[in-house]
Amino acid sequence: MALIEGEPVSIGSSPVDLAVNLARRLARPESELITLVVGRDAATDHAAVEQALRRSFAELDLHVVEGGQPRYPFLIGVE
């Protein structure tokens, strides 16, 4: 499930699809950066999420940070 400000905005079983859909909802024409914060419970191979974001948002910089946060496998911010 993808949340924005605690409200569900997308439900699915694919972390890749959820991440891309969430970033699309957050992105604005003036956006320059996506930050992907990887939690401690993220799949061991989170490269698929990173690659999908890079493909879908080639015009934006992508920063990946090992956050280690509990409960949320990924946090995504768009600036």
PyMOL Python script that loads the backbone (N, CA, C, O; Angstrom):
from pymol import cmd

cmd.read_pdbstr("""\
ATOM      1  N   MET A   1       0.842  -1.165   0.000  1.00  0.00           N
ATOM      2  CA  MET A   1       0.000   0.000   0.000  1.00  0.00           C
ATOM      3  C   MET A   1       0.894   1.237   0.000  1.00  0.00           C
ATOM      4  O   MET A   1       1.905   1.282   0.701  1.00  0.00           O
ATOM      5  N   ALA A   2       0.519   2.227  -0.781  1.00  0.00           N
ATOM      6  CA  ALA A   2       1.227   3.494  -0.834  1.00  0.00           C
ATOM      7  C   ALA A   2       0.400   4.555  -0.109  1.00  0.00           C
ATOM      8  O   ALA A   2      -0.812   4.652  -0.300  1.00  0.00           O
ATOM      9  N   LEU A   3       1.073   5.342   0.719  1.00  0.00           N
ATOM     10  CA  LEU A   3       0.404   6.373   1.512  1.00  0.00           C
ATOM     11  C   LEU A   3       0.993   7.745   1.197  1.00  0.00           C
ATOM     12  O   LEU A   3       2.192   7.879   0.951  1.00  0.00           O
ATOM     13  N   ILE A   4       0.139   8.750   1.209  1.00  0.00           N
ATOM     14  CA  ILE A   4       0.578  10.145   1.184  1.00  0.00           C
ATOM     15  C   ILE A   4      -0.073  10.813   2.386  1.00  0.00           C
ATOM     16  O   ILE A   4      -1.298  10.862   2.503  1.00  0.00           O
ATOM     17  N   GLU A   5       0.769  11.323   3.274  1.00  0.00           N
ATOM     18  CA  GLU A   5       0.298  11.952   4.512  1.00  0.00           C
ATOM     19  C   GLU A   5      -0.659  11.045   5.272  1.00  0.00           C
ATOM     20  O   GLU A   5      -1.669  11.499   5.809  1.00  0.00           O
ATOM     21  N   GLY A   6      -0.326   9.744   5.310  1.00  0.00           N
ATOM     22  CA  GLY A   6      -1.093   8.764   6.068  1.00  0.00           C
ATOM     23  C   GLY A   6      -2.336   8.242   5.385  1.00  0.00           C
ATOM     24  O   GLY A   6      -3.005   7.361   5.925  1.00  0.00           O
ATOM     25  N   GLU A   7      -2.664   8.752   4.223  1.00  0.00           N
ATOM     26  CA  GLU A   7      -3.854   8.315   3.492  1.00  0.00           C
ATOM     27  C   GLU A   7      -3.459   7.367   2.362  1.00  0.00           C
ATOM     28  O   GLU A   7      -2.534   7.664   1.606  1.00  0.00           O
ATOM     29  N   PRO A   8      -4.147   6.228   2.235  1.00  0.00           N
ATOM     30  CA  PRO A   8      -3.825   5.305   1.139  1.00  0.00           C
ATOM     31  C   PRO A   8      -4.167   5.917  -0.217  1.00  0.00           C
ATOM     32  O   PRO A   8      -5.250   6.469  -0.410  1.00  0.00           O
ATOM     33  N   VAL A   9      -3.220   5.806  -1.150  1.00  0.00           N
ATOM     34  CA  VAL A   9      -3.439   6.330  -2.494  1.00  0.00           C
ATOM     35  C   VAL A   9      -3.290   5.253  -3.554  1.00  0.00           C
ATOM     36  O   VAL A   9      -3.675   5.455  -4.705  1.00  0.00           O
ATOM     37  N   SER A  10      -2.731   4.102  -3.173  1.00  0.00           N
ATOM     38  CA  SER A  10      -2.546   3.016  -4.123  1.00  0.00           C
ATOM     39  C   SER A  10      -2.391   1.716  -3.349  1.00  0.00           C
ATOM     40  O   SER A  10      -1.741   1.678  -2.305  1.00  0.00           O
ATOM     41  N   ILE A  11      -2.997   0.649  -3.872  1.00  0.00           N
ATOM     42  CA  ILE A  11      -2.897  -0.666  -3.246  1.00  0.00           C
ATOM     43  C   ILE A  11      -2.462  -1.649  -4.314  1.00  0.00           C
ATOM     44  O   ILE A  11      -2.983  -1.640  -5.430  1.00  0.00           O
ATOM     45  N   GLY A  12      -1.506  -2.495  -3.968  1.00  0.00           N
ATOM     46  CA  GLY A  12      -1.037  -3.488  -4.920  1.00  0.00           C
ATOM     47  C   GLY A  12      -0.026  -4.404  -4.263  1.00  0.00           C
ATOM     48  O   GLY A  12       0.326  -4.229  -3.097  1.00  0.00           O
ATOM     49  N   SER A  13       0.435  -5.377  -5.019  1.00  0.00           N
ATOM     50  CA  SER A  13       1.383  -6.339  -4.465  1.00  0.00           C
ATOM     51  C   SER A  13       2.804  -6.114  -4.968  1.00  0.00           C
ATOM     52  O   SER A  13       3.742  -6.725  -4.456  1.00  0.00           O
ATOM     53  N   SER A  14       2.976  -5.251  -5.958  1.00  0.00           N
ATOM     54  CA  SER A  14       4.298  -5.023  -6.538  1.00  0.00           C
ATOM     55  C   SER A  14       4.914  -3.745  -5.976  1.00  0.00           C
ATOM     56  O   SER A  14       4.400  -2.653  -6.218  1.00  0.00           O
ATOM     57  N   PRO A  15       6.017  -3.872  -5.223  1.00  0.00           N
ATOM     58  CA  PRO A  15       6.686  -2.667  -4.729  1.00  0.00           C
ATOM     59  C   PRO A  15       7.108  -1.734  -5.862  1.00  0.00           C
ATOM     60  O   PRO A  15       7.093  -0.513  -5.704  1.00  0.00           O
ATOM     61  N   VAL A  16       7.483  -2.308  -6.999  1.00  0.00           N
ATOM     62  CA  VAL A  16       7.899  -1.498  -8.143  1.00  0.00           C
ATOM     63  C   VAL A  16       6.739  -0.626  -8.617  1.00  0.00           C
ATOM     64  O   VAL A  16       6.893   0.587  -8.764  1.00  0.00           O
ATOM     65  N   ASP A  17       5.582  -1.237  -8.854  1.00  0.00           N
ATOM     66  CA  ASP A  17       4.418  -0.479  -9.322  1.00  0.00           C
ATOM     67  C   ASP A  17       3.971   0.558  -8.300  1.00  0.00           C
ATOM     68  O   ASP A  17       3.644   1.689  -8.661  1.00  0.00           O
ATOM     69  N   LEU A  18       3.956   0.180  -7.041  1.00  0.00           N
ATOM     70  CA  LEU A  18       3.539   1.114  -5.994  1.00  0.00           C
ATOM     71  C   LEU A  18       4.483   2.310  -5.926  1.00  0.00           C
ATOM     72  O   LEU A  18       4.031   3.447  -5.793  1.00  0.00           O
ATOM     73  N   ALA A  19       5.783   2.066  -6.015  1.00  0.00           N
ATOM     74  CA  ALA A  19       6.765   3.154  -5.944  1.00  0.00           C
ATOM     75  C   ALA A  19       6.609   4.118  -7.110  1.00  0.00           C
ATOM     76  O   ALA A  19       6.620   5.334  -6.920  1.00  0.00           O
ATOM     77  N   VAL A  20       6.464   3.581  -8.313  1.00  0.00           N
ATOM     78  CA  VAL A  20       6.327   4.440  -9.494  1.00  0.00           C
ATOM     79  C   VAL A  20       5.014   5.230  -9.436  1.00  0.00           C
ATOM     80  O   VAL A  20       4.994   6.426  -9.727  1.00  0.00           O
ATOM     81  N   ASN A  21       3.927   4.565  -9.063  1.00  0.00           N
ATOM     82  CA  ASN A  21       2.637   5.257  -8.968  1.00  0.00           C
ATOM     83  C   ASN A  21       2.677   6.358  -7.911  1.00  0.00           C
ATOM     84  O   ASN A  21       2.145   7.447  -8.125  1.00  0.00           O
ATOM     85  N   LEU A  22       3.303   6.079  -6.782  1.00  0.00           N
ATOM     86  CA  LEU A  22       3.399   7.085  -5.726  1.00  0.00           C
ATOM     87  C   LEU A  22       4.234   8.276  -6.198  1.00  0.00           C
ATOM     88  O   LEU A  22       3.839   9.425  -6.004  1.00  0.00           O
ATOM     89  N   ALA A  23       5.371   8.011  -6.809  1.00  0.00           N
ATOM     90  CA  ALA A  23       6.218   9.106  -7.293  1.00  0.00           C
ATOM     91  C   ALA A  23       5.482   9.934  -8.346  1.00  0.00           C
ATOM     92  O   ALA A  23       5.641  11.154  -8.386  1.00  0.00           O
ATOM     93  N   ARG A  24       4.688   9.300  -9.190  1.00  0.00           N
ATOM     94  CA  ARG A  24       3.905  10.051 -10.193  1.00  0.00           C
ATOM     95  C   ARG A  24       2.924  11.000  -9.519  1.00  0.00           C
ATOM     96  O   ARG A  24       2.717  12.121  -9.985  1.00  0.00           O
ATOM     97  N   ARG A  25       2.327  10.556  -8.434  1.00  0.00           N
ATOM     98  CA  ARG A  25       1.377  11.410  -7.722  1.00  0.00           C
ATOM     99  C   ARG A  25       2.075  12.586  -7.042  1.00  0.00           C
ATOM    100  O   ARG A  25       1.500  13.666  -6.906  1.00  0.00           O
ATOM    101  N   LEU A  26       3.309  12.369  -6.620  1.00  0.00           N
ATOM    102  CA  LEU A  26       4.046  13.415  -5.907  1.00  0.00           C
ATOM    103  C   LEU A  26       4.762  14.390  -6.837  1.00  0.00           C
ATOM    104  O   LEU A  26       4.980  15.547  -6.476  1.00  0.00           O
ATOM    105  N   ALA A  27       5.126  13.933  -8.019  1.00  0.00           N
ATOM    106  CA  ALA A  27       5.933  14.753  -8.937  1.00  0.00           C
ATOM    107  C   ALA A  27       5.135  15.928  -9.484  1.00  0.00           C
ATOM    108  O   ALA A  27       3.932  15.834  -9.727  1.00  0.00           O
ATOM    109  N   ARG A  28       5.839  17.033  -9.667  1.00  0.00           N
ATOM    110  CA  ARG A  28       5.292  18.248 -10.257  1.00  0.00           C
ATOM    111  C   ARG A  28       6.204  18.645 -11.413  1.00  0.00           C
ATOM    112  O   ARG A  28       7.339  18.173 -11.485  1.00  0.00           O
ATOM    113  N   PRO A  29       5.739  19.492 -12.308  1.00  0.00           N
ATOM    114  CA  PRO A  29       6.592  19.911 -13.428  1.00  0.00           C
ATOM    115  C   PRO A  29       7.934  20.505 -12.975  1.00  0.00           C
ATOM    116  O   PRO A  29       8.939  20.374 -13.673  1.00  0.00           O
ATOM    117  N   GLU A  30       7.945  21.143 -11.832  1.00  0.00           N
ATOM    118  CA  GLU A  30       9.172  21.767 -11.346  1.00  0.00           C
ATOM    119  C   GLU A  30      10.044  20.823 -10.500  1.00  0.00           C
ATOM    120  O   GLU A  30      11.095  21.237 -10.009  1.00  0.00           O
ATOM    121  N   SER A  31       9.628  19.579 -10.327  1.00  0.00           N
ATOM    122  CA  SER A  31      10.394  18.616  -9.528  1.00  0.00           C
ATOM    123  C   SER A  31      11.758  18.358 -10.146  1.00  0.00           C
ATOM    124  O   SER A  31      11.918  18.335 -11.366  1.00  0.00           O
ATOM    125  N   GLU A  32      12.742  18.162  -9.265  1.00  0.00           N
ATOM    126  CA  GLU A  32      14.118  17.918  -9.699  1.00  0.00           C
ATOM    127  C   GLU A  32      14.726  16.655  -9.108  1.00  0.00           C
ATOM    128  O   GLU A  32      15.686  16.118  -9.660  1.00  0.00           O
ATOM    129  N   LEU A  33      14.181  16.172  -7.994  1.00  0.00           N
ATOM    130  CA  LEU A  33      14.849  15.132  -7.229  1.00  0.00           C
ATOM    131  C   LEU A  33      13.840  14.152  -6.647  1.00  0.00           C
ATOM    132  O   LEU A  33      12.784  14.547  -6.152  1.00  0.00           O
ATOM    133  N   ILE A  34      14.180  12.871  -6.713  1.00  0.00           N
ATOM    134  CA  ILE A  34      13.450  11.827  -5.992  1.00  0.00           C
ATOM    135  C   ILE A  34      14.428  11.227  -4.991  1.00  0.00           C
ATOM    136  O   ILE A  34      15.564  10.901  -5.335  1.00  0.00           O
ATOM    137  N   THR A  35      13.976  11.087  -3.755  1.00  0.00           N
ATOM    138  CA  THR A  35      14.767  10.410  -2.738  1.00  0.00           C
ATOM    139  C   THR A  35      14.056   9.120  -2.369  1.00  0.00           C
ATOM    140  O   THR A  35      12.884   9.133  -1.996  1.00  0.00           O
ATOM    141  N   LEU A  36      14.768   8.007  -2.475  1.00  0.00           N
ATOM    142  CA  LEU A  36      14.256   6.691  -2.098  1.00  0.00           C
ATOM    143  C   LEU A  36      14.989   6.265  -0.843  1.00  0.00           C
ATOM    144  O   LEU A  36      16.197   6.032  -0.867  1.00  0.00           O
ATOM    145  N   VAL A  37      14.251   6.162   0.261  1.00  0.00           N
ATOM    146  CA  VAL A  37      14.827   5.747   1.534  1.00  0.00           C
ATOM    147  C   VAL A  37      14.432   4.291   1.756  1.00  0.00           C
ATOM    148  O   VAL A  37      13.250   3.962   1.852  1.00  0.00           O
ATOM    149  N   VAL A  38      15.433   3.432   1.834  1.00  0.00           N
ATOM    150  CA  VAL A  38      15.202   1.993   1.927  1.00  0.00           C
ATOM    151  C   VAL A  38      15.156   1.578   3.395  1.00  0.00           C
ATOM    152  O   VAL A  38      16.094   1.834   4.150  1.00  0.00           O
ATOM    153  N   GLY A  39      14.063   0.938   3.791  1.00  0.00           N
ATOM    154  CA  GLY A  39      13.874   0.499   5.166  1.00  0.00           C
ATOM    155  C   GLY A  39      14.503  -0.849   5.445  1.00  0.00           C
ATOM    156  O   GLY A  39      14.937  -1.549   4.531  1.00  0.00           O
ATOM    157  N   ARG A  40      14.546  -1.203   6.715  1.00  0.00           N
ATOM    158  CA  ARG A  40      15.188  -2.463   7.095  1.00  0.00           C
ATOM    159  C   ARG A  40      14.401  -3.681   6.632  1.00  0.00           C
ATOM    160  O   ARG A  40      14.973  -4.762   6.497  1.00  0.00           O
ATOM    161  N   ASP A  41      13.101  -3.532   6.386  1.00  0.00           N
ATOM    162  CA  ASP A  41      12.280  -4.656   5.953  1.00  0.00           C
ATOM    163  C   ASP A  41      12.066  -4.690   4.445  1.00  0.00           C
ATOM    164  O   ASP A  41      11.229  -5.451   3.958  1.00  0.00           O
ATOM    165  N   ALA A  42      12.809  -3.879   3.703  1.00  0.00           N
ATOM    166  CA  ALA A  42      12.697  -3.881   2.244  1.00  0.00           C
ATOM    167  C   ALA A  42      13.248  -5.197   1.713  1.00  0.00           C
ATOM    168  O   ALA A  42      14.101  -5.831   2.334  1.00  0.00           O
ATOM    169  N   ALA A  43      12.748  -5.586   0.565  1.00  0.00           N
ATOM    170  CA  ALA A  43      13.280  -6.784  -0.075  1.00  0.00           C
ATOM    171  C   ALA A  43      14.788  -6.633  -0.215  1.00  0.00           C
ATOM    172  O   ALA A  43      15.298  -5.536  -0.444  1.00  0.00           O
ATOM    173  N   THR A  44      15.485  -7.741  -0.076  1.00  0.00           N
ATOM    174  CA  THR A  44      16.944  -7.680  -0.134  1.00  0.00           C
ATOM    175  C   THR A  44      17.423  -7.118  -1.468  1.00  0.00           C
ATOM    176  O   THR A  44      18.490  -6.508  -1.538  1.00  0.00           O
ATOM    177  N   ASP A  45      16.647  -7.319  -2.517  1.00  0.00           N
ATOM    178  CA  ASP A  45      17.027  -6.766  -3.815  1.00  0.00           C
ATOM    179  C   ASP A  45      16.083  -5.617  -4.148  1.00  0.00           C
ATOM    180  O   ASP A  45      15.099  -5.798  -4.865  1.00  0.00           O
ATOM    181  N   HIS A  46      16.390  -4.437  -3.622  1.00  0.00           N
ATOM    182  CA  HIS A  46      15.564  -3.261  -3.898  1.00  0.00           C
ATOM    183  C   HIS A  46      15.988  -2.576  -5.192  1.00  0.00           C
ATOM    184  O   HIS A  46      15.478  -1.508  -5.530  1.00  0.00           O
ATOM    185  N   ALA A  47      16.910  -3.183  -5.906  1.00  0.00           N
ATOM    186  CA  ALA A  47      17.408  -2.603  -7.159  1.00  0.00           C
ATOM    187  C   ALA A  47      16.286  -2.444  -8.183  1.00  0.00           C
ATOM    188  O   ALA A  47      16.323  -1.511  -8.985  1.00  0.00           O
ATOM    189  N   ALA A  48      15.296  -3.328  -8.176  1.00  0.00           N
ATOM    190  CA  ALA A  48      14.192  -3.236  -9.144  1.00  0.00           C
ATOM    191  C   ALA A  48      13.396  -1.951  -8.943  1.00  0.00           C
ATOM    192  O   ALA A  48      12.987  -1.319  -9.917  1.00  0.00           O
ATOM    193  N   VAL A  49      13.174  -1.559  -7.695  1.00  0.00           N
ATOM    194  CA  VAL A  49      12.459  -0.307  -7.417  1.00  0.00           C
ATOM    195  C   VAL A  49      13.304   0.874  -7.894  1.00  0.00           C
ATOM    196  O   VAL A  49      12.793   1.791  -8.537  1.00  0.00           O
ATOM    197  N   GLU A  50      14.576   0.847  -7.582  1.00  0.00           N
ATOM    198  CA  GLU A  50      15.469   1.922  -8.014  1.00  0.00           C
ATOM    199  C   GLU A  50      15.494   2.030  -9.542  1.00  0.00           C
ATOM    200  O   GLU A  50      15.383   3.131 -10.081  1.00  0.00           O
ATOM    201  N   GLN A  51      15.636   0.921 -10.231  1.00  0.00           N
ATOM    202  CA  GLN A  51      15.683   0.936 -11.700  1.00  0.00           C
ATOM    203  C   GLN A  51      14.386   1.451 -12.301  1.00  0.00           C
ATOM    204  O   GLN A  51      14.412   2.215 -13.266  1.00  0.00           O
ATOM    205  N   ALA A  52      13.252   1.043 -11.743  1.00  0.00           N
ATOM    206  CA  ALA A  52      11.960   1.506 -12.261  1.00  0.00           C
ATOM    207  C   ALA A  52      11.800   3.007 -12.085  1.00  0.00           C
ATOM    208  O   ALA A  52      11.279   3.685 -12.971  1.00  0.00           O
ATOM    209  N   LEU A  53      12.240   3.525 -10.959  1.00  0.00           N
ATOM    210  CA  LEU A  53      12.165   4.975 -10.742  1.00  0.00           C
ATOM    211  C   LEU A  53      13.090   5.713 -11.700  1.00  0.00           C
ATOM    212  O   LEU A  53      12.720   6.755 -12.241  1.00  0.00           O
ATOM    213  N   ARG A  54      14.288   5.181 -11.913  1.00  0.00           N
ATOM    214  CA  ARG A  54      15.221   5.818 -12.862  1.00  0.00           C
ATOM    215  C   ARG A  54      14.638   5.827 -14.272  1.00  0.00           C
ATOM    216  O   ARG A  54      14.741   6.830 -14.979  1.00  0.00           O
ATOM    217  N   ARG A  55      14.025   4.713 -14.687  1.00  0.00           N
ATOM    218  CA  ARG A  55      13.418   4.618 -16.025  1.00  0.00           C
ATOM    219  C   ARG A  55      12.235   5.561 -16.158  1.00  0.00           C
ATOM    220  O   ARG A  55      12.112   6.271 -17.156  1.00  0.00           O
ATOM    221  N   SER A  56      11.375   5.571 -15.166  1.00  0.00           N
ATOM    222  CA  SER A  56      10.134   6.348 -15.245  1.00  0.00           C
ATOM    223  C   SER A  56      10.356   7.847 -15.077  1.00  0.00           C
ATOM    224  O   SER A  56       9.547   8.653 -15.537  1.00  0.00           O
ATOM    225  N   PHE A  57      11.449   8.221 -14.421  1.00  0.00           N
ATOM    226  CA  PHE A  57      11.721   9.632 -14.136  1.00  0.00           C
ATOM    227  C   PHE A  57      13.149   9.971 -14.537  1.00  0.00           C
ATOM    228  O   PHE A  57      13.922  10.496 -13.736  1.00  0.00           O
ATOM    229  N   ALA A  58      13.484   9.670 -15.767  1.00  0.00           N
ATOM    230  CA  ALA A  58      14.856   9.860 -16.260  1.00  0.00           C
ATOM    231  C   ALA A  58      15.306  11.320 -16.163  1.00  0.00           C
ATOM    232  O   ALA A  58      16.502  11.599 -16.073  1.00  0.00           O
ATOM    233  N   GLU A  59      14.360  12.238 -16.181  1.00  0.00           N
ATOM    234  CA  GLU A  59      14.703  13.659 -16.139  1.00  0.00           C
ATOM    235  C   GLU A  59      15.004  14.158 -14.723  1.00  0.00           C
ATOM    236  O   GLU A  59      15.466  15.286 -14.549  1.00  0.00           O
ATOM    237  N   LEU A  60      14.744  13.327 -13.718  1.00  0.00           N
ATOM    238  CA  LEU A  60      14.979  13.727 -12.327  1.00  0.00           C
ATOM    239  C   LEU A  60      16.195  13.011 -11.756  1.00  0.00           C
ATOM    240  O   LEU A  60      16.509  11.889 -12.154  1.00  0.00           O
ATOM    241  N   ASP A  61      16.873  13.662 -10.826  1.00  0.00           N
ATOM    242  CA  ASP A  61      17.945  13.000 -10.079  1.00  0.00           C
ATOM    243  C   ASP A  61      17.305  12.030  -9.090  1.00  0.00           C
ATOM    244  O   ASP A  61      16.240  12.310  -8.540  1.00  0.00           O
ATOM    245  N   LEU A  62      17.948  10.904  -8.870  1.00  0.00           N
ATOM    246  CA  LEU A  62      17.464   9.925  -7.897  1.00  0.00           C
ATOM    247  C   LEU A  62      18.568   9.660  -6.890  1.00  0.00           C
ATOM    248  O   LEU A  62      19.685   9.294  -7.255  1.00  0.00           O
ATOM    249  N   HIS A  63      18.244   9.849  -5.616  1.00  0.00           N
ATOM    250  CA  HIS A  63      19.169   9.543  -4.532  1.00  0.00           C
ATOM    251  C   HIS A  63      18.582   8.382  -3.741  1.00  0.00           C
ATOM    252  O   HIS A  63      17.406   8.403  -3.377  1.00  0.00           O
ATOM    253  N   VAL A  64      19.397   7.376  -3.479  1.00  0.00           N
ATOM    254  CA  VAL A  64      18.979   6.213  -2.708  1.00  0.00           C
ATOM    255  C   VAL A  64      19.741   6.242  -1.392  1.00  0.00           C
ATOM    256  O   VAL A  64      20.966   6.357  -1.365  1.00  0.00           O
ATOM    257  N   VAL A  65      18.988   6.135  -0.300  1.00  0.00           N
ATOM    258  CA  VAL A  65      19.561   6.204   1.038  1.00  0.00           C
ATOM    259  C   VAL A  65      19.121   4.972   1.814  1.00  0.00           C
ATOM    260  O   VAL A  65      17.944   4.613   1.801  1.00  0.00           O
ATOM    261  N   GLU A  66      20.062   4.327   2.487  1.00  0.00           N
ATOM    262  CA  GLU A  66      19.736   3.214   3.379  1.00  0.00           C
ATOM    263  C   GLU A  66      19.274   3.812   4.706  1.00  0.00           C
ATOM    264  O   GLU A  66      20.093   4.202   5.538  1.00  0.00           O
ATOM    265  N   GLY A  67      17.958   3.880   4.897  1.00  0.00           N
ATOM    266  CA  GLY A  67      17.412   4.516   6.093  1.00  0.00           C
ATOM    267  C   GLY A  67      17.270   3.578   7.272  1.00  0.00           C
ATOM    268  O   GLY A  67      17.407   3.994   8.423  1.00  0.00           O
ATOM    269  N   GLY A  68      16.991   2.299   6.989  1.00  0.00           N
ATOM    270  CA  GLY A  68      16.843   1.321   8.054  1.00  0.00           C
ATOM    271  C   GLY A  68      15.588   1.494   8.893  1.00  0.00           C
ATOM    272  O   GLY A  68      15.483   0.911   9.972  1.00  0.00           O
ATOM    273  N   GLN A  69      14.635   2.285   8.415  1.00  0.00           N
ATOM    274  CA  GLN A  69      13.438   2.531   9.199  1.00  0.00           C
ATOM    275  C   GLN A  69      12.587   1.251   9.319  1.00  0.00           C
ATOM    276  O   GLN A  69      12.531   0.448   8.388  1.00  0.00           O
ATOM    277  N   PRO A  70      11.931   1.075  10.472  1.00  0.00           N
ATOM    278  CA  PRO A  70      11.039  -0.073  10.639  1.00  0.00           C
ATOM    279  C   PRO A  70       9.706   0.170   9.933  1.00  0.00           C
ATOM    280  O   PRO A  70       9.373   1.306   9.593  1.00  0.00           O
ATOM    281  N   ARG A  71       8.974  -0.865   9.725  1.00  0.00           N
ATOM    282  CA  ARG A  71       7.592  -0.853   9.247  1.00  0.00           C
ATOM    283  C   ARG A  71       7.422  -0.446   7.788  1.00  0.00           C
ATOM    284  O   ARG A  71       6.623  -1.068   7.088  1.00  0.00           O
ATOM    285  N   TYR A  72       8.117   0.546   7.304  1.00  0.00           N
ATOM    286  CA  TYR A  72       7.958   0.994   5.920  1.00  0.00           C
ATOM    287  C   TYR A  72       9.159   0.555   5.092  1.00  0.00           C
ATOM    288  O   TYR A  72      10.273   1.019   5.336  1.00  0.00           O
ATOM    289  N   PRO A  73       8.955  -0.338   4.108  1.00  0.00           N
ATOM    290  CA  PRO A  73      10.086  -0.797   3.308  1.00  0.00           C
ATOM    291  C   PRO A  73      10.726   0.325   2.496  1.00  0.00           C
ATOM    292  O   PRO A  73      11.937   0.327   2.270  1.00  0.00           O
ATOM    293  N   PHE A  74       9.900   1.284   2.056  1.00  0.00           N
ATOM    294  CA  PHE A  74      10.415   2.409   1.276  1.00  0.00           C
ATOM    295  C   PHE A  74       9.703   3.693   1.676  1.00  0.00           C
ATOM    296  O   PHE A  74       8.494   3.700   1.908  1.00  0.00           O
ATOM    297  N   LEU A  75      10.459   4.768   1.752  1.00  0.00           N
ATOM    298  CA  LEU A  75       9.901   6.114   1.842  1.00  0.00           C
ATOM    299  C   LEU A  75      10.350   6.837   0.586  1.00  0.00           C
ATOM    300  O   LEU A  75      11.504   6.710   0.177  1.00  0.00           O
ATOM    301  N   ILE A  76       9.463   7.584  -0.023  1.00  0.00           N
ATOM    302  CA  ILE A  76       9.787   8.284  -1.265  1.00  0.00           C
ATOM    303  C   ILE A  76       9.425   9.757  -1.113  1.00  0.00           C
ATOM    304  O   ILE A  76       8.313  10.109  -0.720  1.00  0.00           O
ATOM    305  N   GLY A  77      10.377  10.585  -1.429  1.00  0.00           N
ATOM    306  CA  GLY A  77      10.134  12.027  -1.439  1.00  0.00           C
ATOM    307  C   GLY A  77      10.462  12.578  -2.801  1.00  0.00           C
ATOM    308  O   GLY A  77      11.404  12.122  -3.450  1.00  0.00           O
ATOM    309  N   VAL A  78       9.696  13.554  -3.242  1.00  0.00           N
ATOM    310  CA  VAL A  78       9.944  14.209  -4.521  1.00  0.00           C
ATOM    311  C   VAL A  78      10.024  15.705  -4.256  1.00  0.00           C
ATOM    312  O   VAL A  78       9.126  16.295  -3.655  1.00  0.00           O
ATOM    313  N   GLU A  79      11.111  16.302  -4.716  1.00  0.00           N
ATOM    314  CA  GLU A  79      11.310  17.750  -4.520  1.00  0.00           C
ATOM    315  C   GLU A  79      11.514  18.405  -5.871  1.00  0.00           C
ATOM    316  O   GLU A  79      11.699  19.619  -5.946  1.00  0.00           O
TER     317      GLU A  79
END
""", "prot")
cmd.dss("prot")
cmd.show_as("cartoon", "prot")
cmd.util.cbc("prot")
cmd.orient("prot")
